[in-house]
Amino acid sequence: MRRRPNQADAPRTTFGYRQIMAAHGTSKLSKFMSFILRHRPDTIGLALDQQGWASIDELVLKSNAAGHSFSRDDLIHVVNTSEKRRFTLSADGHRIRAAQGHSVTIDLGLSKQEPPTVLYHGTARRFLRSILSDGLTPQARQQVHLSVDEATAKIVGQRHGDPVVLTVDAHRMHADGFQFYVADNGVWLTDHVPSEFLGVSSNDADSATTSRHPKLSR
């Protein structure tokens, strides 16, 4: 008689969906992969290398052993259809990593880049006062994430509540010695954005924030 896995067979995780692809398609699997490859590979006994890479076969095997059923083909489908391009495959097709957003300590091995004149950051309006006071910090992630356009930044902000888009004077930051990087999916990364480089998009600015940041609010 086939023995059913018990608690000793695999670590418990936050997710519990044996029929992941059938019930909710690629969205659920994408979120699970993000959770594992960005934050908690240990929950399925997976180890990332120093640049965040993991073996695809090992990821699938250990996920299935922990109760999360999907195939290599399912994983490849998620990677190829992700509008946000959350994941990167290695050139040989054997490894995968999250493009950015890690809370675990890794080094993506990205080269320094000269940023566009202005970048954007989407957040919730309830965080605006503290951000304009203290600047943008990575919080639980390794670096601050910035977008190249307002529309993308607004979508990011909507995930957290009533959205507001901040402008980042990236040109002046770069001139002052701050370093910028571009993730595999086009997201711009930097370690910290001090408040003096921040403004509020003209579509979101009210009189208080505009008066505090007249140079960037437009």
Secondary structure as GFF3:
##gff-version 3
##sequence-region A 1 218
A	DSSP	alpha_helix	20	24	.	.	.	ID=ss1
A	DSSP	alpha_helix	26	34	.	.	.	ID=ss2
A	DSSP	pi_helix	35	39	.	.	.	ID=ss3
A	DSSP	three_ten_helix	41	44	.	.	.	ID=ss4
A	DSSP	beta_strand	54	55	.	.	.	ID=ss5
A	DSSP	alpha_helix	56	65	.	.	.	ID=ss6
A	DSSP	alpha_helix	72	81	.	.	.	ID=ss7
A	DSSP	beta_strand	87	89	.	.	.	ID=ss8
A	DSSP	beta_strand	95	98	.	.	.	ID=ss9
A	DSSP	beta_strand	119	124	.	.	.	ID=ss10
A	DSSP	three_ten_helix	125	127	.	.	.	ID=ss11
A	DSSP	alpha_helix	128	134	.	.	.	ID=ss12
A	DSSP	beta_strand	144	146	.	.	.	ID=ss13
A	DSSP	alpha_helix	150	158	.	.	.	ID=ss14
A	DSSP	beta_strand	163	168	.	.	.	ID=ss15
A	DSSP	alpha_helix	170	175	.	.	.	ID=ss16
A	DSSP	beta_strand	181	182	.	.	.	ID=ss17
A	DSSP	beta_strand	188	190	.	.	.	ID=ss18
A	DSSP	three_ten_helix	195	197	.	.	.	ID=ss19
A	DSSP	beta_strand	198	200	.	.	.	ID=ss20
A	DSSP	alpha_helix	207	212	.	.	.	ID=ss21
###
